[in-house]
């Protein structure tokens, strides 16, 4: 049963007593609370790995020194402008020196298909999957995507649950418990729990 709470969110208590937090609105103002909820659930479930979408490193920094193994997935180079890397080199070095693994590469649901779409129009399987996941919010789509990307890169163990954190237009507003599969087995990926997500998006 959902109830209004202070702090701009709603909570729903599930049958098993697990709380899911629904933010009233999407956006970066939910970042710190999203990270706190994600870490709390990771500790409760004994999950060691947290995969976070973070292009500037700001959200990834919130996870440093918190007792989990952090994988930071950034936008690919050239996402905003040809040749441009959104993560400053000094931030990348600082995160890596703190033990954060960073993956910067082609996005799972973007890749070569986006070039075909941009050139010829139409929508292809990766885009269809992305749009379907966006029915649950941009952060949900990104959480699934970065978990599979991190697994394909060998940065998280196969067959284990991870907590994934992502957001909408910067910051974080979504956290999920996911057991990712490799990209060639994408539909074996399991979204096991929603920790928090925006209700309005």
Buried (B, 14 or more C-beta within 10 A) or exposed (E): EEEEEEEEBBBBEEEEEEEBBBBBBBBBEBBEBBBBBBBBBBEEEEBBBBBBBBBBBBBBBBBBEBEBBBBBBBBBBEBEEEEEBBBEEEBBEBBEEEEBBBBBBBBBBBBEBBEBBEEEEEEBEBBEBBEEBBEBBBBBBBBBBBBBBBBBBEBBEEEEBBBBBBBBEBBBBBBBBBBBBEBEEBEEBEBEBBBBBBBEB
